Amino acid sequence: MSHGAYLLTLTSAAIALLLLLILWARMHAFLAMFVSSIALGLAAGMQPLKVLHSLQNGFGDALSFIAIVVGLGAMIGKFVEQSGGGEVLSESLLAGLGRDRAAWAVLAAAFLVGLPVFFEVGFIILVPLALALARDSRRPVLLYGMPLAAALTITHSLVPPHPAPSVAAQLLGADTGKIILWGALLSIPLAILSGIFFGGWVARHYPNAGAAAPPAAPAAKQSPPHVAAVVAMLILPVVLIFFATFATTFHLPGAALWQFLGHPFTALLLGTFACMYLLGWRRGLSTARIAKLATDSLGPMASLLLIIGAGGGLKQVIVDCGVGQYAGTILASAPISPLLVAFLTSALLRAAQGSATVAIVTAAGILAPILGHVNGYSQEIIVLAVCVGGTAISHVNDAGFWIVKEYLGLTVAETLRSWTAMKIIMGCAGILILLAVHAIAAR
């Protein structure tokens, strides 16, 4: 067996070990990831200290962005929950649209929010709405959680200015404007198929999966905030991020200031302060009570952040042992359609190391010298094939997997049946649409 094939086999075995430890041995995911990462690194021939350094670097990289986003988002969610804002918003949505169309409203809201906003940011901002709808309508949490997750994750992977499609377009020489338009158009049917139709199916078959948010405290329900205030709190970070993107794209005066205000850190910080003021101090909460709510919101995040960090460590070990480059090179030289090559290369990298952004960017870098100019194929459709491949597989080494699991109250097995299955459907449907579009255009 060649060295590259050996590494590929080891990576598959490490992922199998990880699943075995979590699902059969009932080991905490944080510990299981560390054990699997160390085992993979040592078996691959890495020096013991190099394995530990890879874990440390990957852990830090994974948390450098997400830890701040999760922390600030948790505070916003806590104030919305304790004020009764989730109930007010869900009751308004149900009254205006009816129970049968509420999932479509969640999908539409998440799609619009997801165009300029990272998946993690948008999900943390909007998940209280999905949980409140599930509780107030007495329907499965997956009925609303799947449309929310589907719309946010597909726009994150397909539509610039998100980093993965932006970098892929640059590396492969595609027109970014066309990628924005075509990526958004492709995202719509994929979000509907995986979020509404599959989400409805999985909600019917697993009605008890997950748990809606706990009821708000009785004191909060006595004087709930106005629905407009709740909406303003939720969309404030989104608006700031959108204006930053708009100002940067069109080189508007004051773009640097908007970039600062619209950075996810700053936008969520301002949103957190706004929640503390409007949903806390203005409603009669003392400074001590506001500080306690902020502190209480961070407690449940500790386990999630450790799991995300450990996933980053596993990713870094996989990258440092060299298996990603080998797998991409093998697929790139395969005698099949360039679109399938792009899709499979990106999908394999995503399955191996967890991050959609890393998978898409890495695949684009590997494929650029090979698929840079292919007769009969536009660079835009190749970029989209890379992007749908990068979003196709998400399991226990992906931070998004654990965010969805924890916030929707799912078990690991339930998350695999819902979120992971949804991602596979989304990716497979995406490449089928692209193959069909290319076949029609080639006539």
Secondary structure as the mmCIF struct_conf table of DSSP 4:
data_model
#
loop_
_struct_conf.conf_type_id
_struct_conf.id
_struct_conf.beg_label_comp_id
_struct_conf.beg_label_asym_id
_struct_conf.beg_label_seq_id
_struct_conf.end_label_comp_id
_struct_conf.end_label_asym_id
_struct_conf.end_label_seq_id
HELX_RH_AL_P HELX_RH_AL_P1 HIS A 3 LEU A 23
TURN_TY1_P TURN_TY1_P1 TRP A 24 TRP A 24
BEND BEND1 ALA A 25 ALA A 25
HELX_RH_AL_P HELX_RH_AL_P2 ALA A 29 ALA A 43
TURN_TY1_P TURN_TY1_P2 ALA A 44 GLY A 45
HELX_RH_AL_P HELX_RH_AL_P3 PRO A 48 GLN A 82
TURN_TY1_P TURN_TY1_P3 SER A 83 GLY A 84
HELX_RH_AL_P HELX_RH_AL_P4 GLY A 85 LEU A 97
HELX_RH_3T_P HELX_RH_3T_P1 ARG A 99 ARG A 101
HELX_RH_AL_P HELX_RH_AL_P5 ALA A 102 GLY A 114
TURN_TY1_P TURN_TY1_P4 LEU A 115 PRO A 116
BEND BEND2 VAL A 117 VAL A 117
HELX_RH_AL_P HELX_RH_AL_P6 PHE A 119 SER A 137
TURN_TY1_P TURN_TY1_P5 ARG A 138 ARG A 138
TURN_TY1_P TURN_TY1_P6 VAL A 141 VAL A 141
HELX_RH_AL_P HELX_RH_AL_P7 LEU A 142 LEU A 158
BEND BEND3 VAL A 159 VAL A 159
TURN_TY1_P TURN_TY1_P7 PRO A 160 PRO A 161
BEND BEND4 HIS A 162 HIS A 162
HELX_RH_AL_P HELX_RH_AL_P8 PRO A 163 LEU A 171
TURN_TY1_P TURN_TY1_P8 LEU A 172 GLY A 173
HELX_RH_AL_P HELX_RH_AL_P9 THR A 176 ALA A 191
HELX_RH_PI_P HELX_RH_PI_P1 ILE A 192 PHE A 197
HELX_RH_AL_P HELX_RH_AL_P10 PHE A 198 HIS A 205
TURN_TY1_P TURN_TY1_P9 PRO A 207 ASN A 208
BEND BEND5 ALA A 209 GLY A 210
HELX_LH_PP_P HELX_LH_PP_P1 ALA A 212 ALA A 217
HELX_RH_AL_P HELX_RH_AL_P11 PRO A 218 GLN A 222
BEND BEND6 SER A 223 SER A 223
HELX_LH_PP_P HELX_LH_PP_P2 PRO A 224 HIS A 226
HELX_RH_AL_P HELX_RH_AL_P12 VAL A 227 THR A 249
TURN_TY1_P TURN_TY1_P10 PHE A 250 HIS A 251
TURN_TY1_P TURN_TY1_P11 PRO A 253 GLY A 254
HELX_RH_AL_P HELX_RH_AL_P13 ALA A 255 LEU A 261
TURN_TY1_P TURN_TY1_P12 GLY A 262 GLY A 262
BEND BEND7 HIS A 263 HIS A 263
HELX_RH_AL_P HELX_RH_AL_P14 PRO A 264 LEU A 278
TURN_TY1_P TURN_TY1_P13 LEU A 279 GLY A 280
HELX_RH_3T_P HELX_RH_3T_P2 TRP A 281 ARG A 283
TURN_TY1_P TURN_TY1_P14 GLY A 284 GLY A 284
HELX_RH_AL_P HELX_RH_AL_P15 THR A 287 LEU A 298
TURN_TY1_P TURN_TY1_P15 GLY A 299 PRO A 300
HELX_RH_AL_P HELX_RH_AL_P16 MET A 301 CYS A 321
TURN_TY1_P TURN_TY1_P16 GLY A 322 GLY A 322
HELX_RH_AL_P HELX_RH_AL_P17 VAL A 323 ALA A 332
TURN_TY1_P TURN_TY1_P17 SER A 333 SER A 333
BEND BEND8 ALA A 334 ILE A 336
HELX_RH_AL_P HELX_RH_AL_P18 PRO A 338 GLN A 353
HELX_RH_AL_P HELX_RH_AL_P19 ALA A 356 LEU A 371
BEND BEND9 GLY A 372 HIS A 373
TURN_TY1_P TURN_TY1_P18 ASN A 375 GLY A 376
HELX_RH_AL_P HELX_RH_AL_P20 GLN A 379 GLY A 390
TURN_TY1_P TURN_TY1_P19 THR A 391 THR A 391
BEND BEND10 ALA A 392 ALA A 392
TURN_TY1_P TURN_TY1_P20 VAL A 396 ASN A 397
HELX_RH_AL_P HELX_RH_AL_P21 ALA A 399 LEU A 408
TURN_TY1_P TURN_TY1_P21 GLY A 409 GLY A 409
HELX_RH_AL_P HELX_RH_AL_P22 VAL A 412 THR A 415
HELX_RH_PI_P HELX_RH_PI_P2 LEU A 416 THR A 420
HELX_RH_AL_P HELX_RH_AL_P23 ALA A 421 ALA A 442
#
